[in-house]
Amino acid sequence: MKLLIILKRMSKTEKNDFTKTYKDVGPYLGLGTQLAATMILMFFLGRWLDEKFELTPILTISFAFFGGFAGIYNFIKSVLNLNEKNKNEKRT
């Protein structure tokens, strides 16, 4: 709500600058959430499988590490793709 009030008070050039800035950083805002969600999801999947098969926490640990590596891989891949996209947009 406060953001809308602030946007109404801005001049047209200020709005364009704000919109451009948000457009530039917007794709990066969800990367941390994706990383954390992947790790947490894999941890709880491993925990559930350990309980289901009555194992020691080997699957919990394995899935947590796999989730961490998969999350970091996805994070790096996304950042590289976004950087490449930004470079291509600036060239044109």
C-alpha positions as CSV (number, residue, x, y, z in Angstrom):
1,M,0.0,0.0,0.0
2,K,2.8,2.4,0.9
3,L,4.6,1.5,-2.3
4,L,1.5,2.7,-4.3
5,I,1.4,6.0,-2.5
6,I,5.1,6.5,-3.1
7,L,4.7,5.6,-6.8
8,K,1.8,8.2,-7.1
9,R,4.0,10.9,-5.8
10,M,6.9,10.2,-8.1
11,S,7.5,12.0,-11.3
12,K,7.4,10.1,-14.6
13,T,11.2,9.9,-14.9
14,E,11.5,8.7,-11.4
15,K,8.8,6.0,-12.1
16,N,10.7,4.9,-15.2
17,D,14.0,4.6,-13.2
18,F,12.2,2.7,-10.4
19,T,10.6,0.3,-12.9
20,K,13.9,-0.2,-14.8
21,T,15.7,-1.0,-11.5
22,Y,13.0,-3.4,-10.4
23,K,13.1,-5.1,-13.8
24,D,16.9,-5.5,-13.6
25,V,16.9,-7.0,-10.1
26,G,13.6,-8.8,-10.2
27,P,14.8,-12.1,-11.6
28,Y,17.5,-12.3,-8.8
29,L,15.0,-11.9,-6.0
30,G,13.7,-15.4,-6.0
31,L,17.1,-17.2,-6.3
32,G,17.7,-17.4,-2.5
33,T,14.2,-18.8,-1.9
34,Q,14.7,-21.4,-4.6
35,L,18.0,-22.5,-3.1
36,A,16.5,-22.8,0.4
37,A,13.4,-24.5,-0.8
38,T,15.4,-27.2,-2.7
39,M,17.5,-27.9,0.4
40,I,14.6,-28.1,2.8
41,L,12.5,-30.2,0.5
42,M,15.2,-32.8,-0.1
43,F,16.0,-32.9,3.7
44,F,12.3,-33.7,4.6
45,L,12.0,-36.2,1.7
46,G,15.1,-38.0,3.1
47,R,13.7,-37.9,6.6
48,W,10.3,-39.2,5.4
49,L,12.0,-42.1,3.5
50,D,14.1,-43.0,6.6
51,E,11.0,-43.2,8.7
52,K,9.1,-45.2,6.1
53,F,11.9,-47.8,5.6
54,E,13.0,-47.6,9.3
55,L,16.6,-46.8,8.4
56,T,19.2,-44.8,10.2
57,P,19.4,-41.1,9.1
58,I,21.5,-42.1,6.1
59,L,18.8,-41.0,3.6
60,T,18.2,-37.8,5.4
61,I,21.9,-36.9,5.3
62,S,22.2,-38.1,1.7
63,F,19.2,-36.2,0.4
64,A,20.2,-33.1,2.3
65,F,23.6,-33.0,0.6
66,F,22.0,-33.8,-2.7
67,G,19.5,-31.0,-2.2
68,G,22.4,-28.6,-1.3
69,F,24.4,-29.5,-4.4
70,A,21.3,-29.4,-6.6
71,G,20.3,-26.0,-5.2
72,I,23.7,-24.5,-5.6
73,Y,23.9,-25.9,-9.2
74,N,20.5,-24.4,-10.0
75,F,21.5,-21.1,-8.4
76,I,24.8,-20.8,-10.4
77,K,23.1,-21.9,-13.6
78,S,20.3,-19.3,-13.2
79,V,22.7,-16.5,-12.4
80,L,24.9,-17.3,-15.4
81,N,21.8,-17.4,-17.7
82,L,20.5,-14.1,-16.3
83,N,23.9,-12.4,-16.7
84,E,24.1,-13.7,-20.3
85,K,20.6,-12.4,-21.0
86,N,21.5,-9.0,-19.6
87,K,24.7,-8.8,-21.7
88,N,22.7,-9.6,-24.9
89,E,20.0,-7.0,-24.0
90,K,22.7,-4.3,-23.5
91,R,24.3,-5.0,-26.9
92,T,21.0,-4.3,-28.7
